[in-house]
Amino acid sequence: MLSALPVQLGQLAPRVVHTSPDSPNVVAWGDPAVVLRCGVPRPAAFVATSDVYNIGNVYWLAVKQKATTVWTVIDRAVYVEVSVPEKQAFQPLPLLGNAIASKLKPICAVPEDQTIPSQNTLCVNRK
């Protein structure tokens, strides 16, 4: 999936990322940095009543933190997290969602409108 990510994210230039321990699964762009982490744990805030958003052909859960919103892809085989600082004017989710969707197929369902998928296929029931 990381190979599908853009080098330049809109007008945001790539940045060097220092993680501890070292991880090739973290990339960043811009200043303040938009940071993507692949393979994070299931978000604790993801429950049956969570609002999720279809942006860039993937479903995201948004969790507001101090000066950042952490968006996590919840419908793919791995959880992918994108931290977007409040001060970042550029909205990266459509580009990142499309890149993620091009490499990772959905593995669970999110109810839309009046269509309710079976309980065992719901993303919220995924571990």
N, C-alpha and C positions, 0 to 999 in steps of 0.2 A: 504494500500500500504506500509506503514511504516514497517509492520510486515515482508515483503518480503526482506527488505534491509539487506545486510550482516552486521554482527557485526564487523568483520574485513574486510576492503575494500582492497583486495589485500594484500600488505604489510603494509597498513596504519591501525594503531590501532584506536579504537573509542576514542572520546574525550568528556568531559563534555561540554555542551553548556549552556550558560547563556543568555537568551533573555529577553528583556523588551518590553512588558509584557511577562510573562512566556508563552512558547508555546511548546507543545509536538510535533509539526510539524517541528522541526528543529533538524537535527542530523549532526555530524561532525566527521571527521577522520583525523589523521595525523598532522604533523607539518612541514611546514605551513598547515593550516587546509583546507580541502575540506569540504564545508558546503552545505547541502541539505535543502531546504525550500519547504514545500508542501503547495499548496493553495495560491500562490502569485498572484498578479494582472497580467493581460495581459501585456507583455512587450511593452513599447511605441515604440520600434524600430521594432516591427513586422508589416511589411507592405507587399504589394503584390510583391515587388521586393526583399524582404529579401532572402538571401541565407539560406537554412536550410539543415541539415545533418541527414541522417538516421544512427544512431549509437546505437547498442544494441536493435534494433527493435522498437525504438521510434524516432520521429523527434525532433531535437533540433535547436534552434536559438542561435547563439553565439553573445554576445555583449562584446567587449573588453573594459575593464576599466583600470585604472592605472596599477596595477601590477596583475590583475586578469582578467580571462575571465568568464563571467556569461553565463551559458548555460541554456536555458529554454525549457522544453518539451512543445510542442505546439499542439500536436494532441490527448491529453487525456482530460477527463472531468474536471480535475483541471490542472492548470499550476504548474509545478514543476521546481524549480530553483536550479542549482548546481554551486557554485562559486569555480573555480579552480585557485589557485595562479600560476603565471608564474614559480615560483621556485619549484613547485611540479612536480617531474619527472614522477610519476605514472599517467597514463591516466585512470580515474575512470569511464568514460561515458559508455563503453560497459557493465560493471558489473551493474551499476546503471540502465541503460536503460533496460537491461533484467529483473531486479527485478521489475521495474515499469511496463513493458509490461506484466509480469506474473499476475499482479493484476488489471491493468486498461486497458480496451479495447480502441482502437482508436475510436474517435467520429467524426472525420473529415478527409478530404483527402488532400494529398499533391501531386501536379502533378509530375509525373515521366516520363522521356523520352518524348515520343510523346502522352502519355495518359493524356488527360485533363478532369478531372471530372467536373460535373456540378457546376456552380458558387455557388449554395446554400449549397454545401457540402465542399467547400474549407475551410481549417483551417484559412486562412487569413480573411475570412468573418465572423468568429466566434467572438462573443463579449467577 
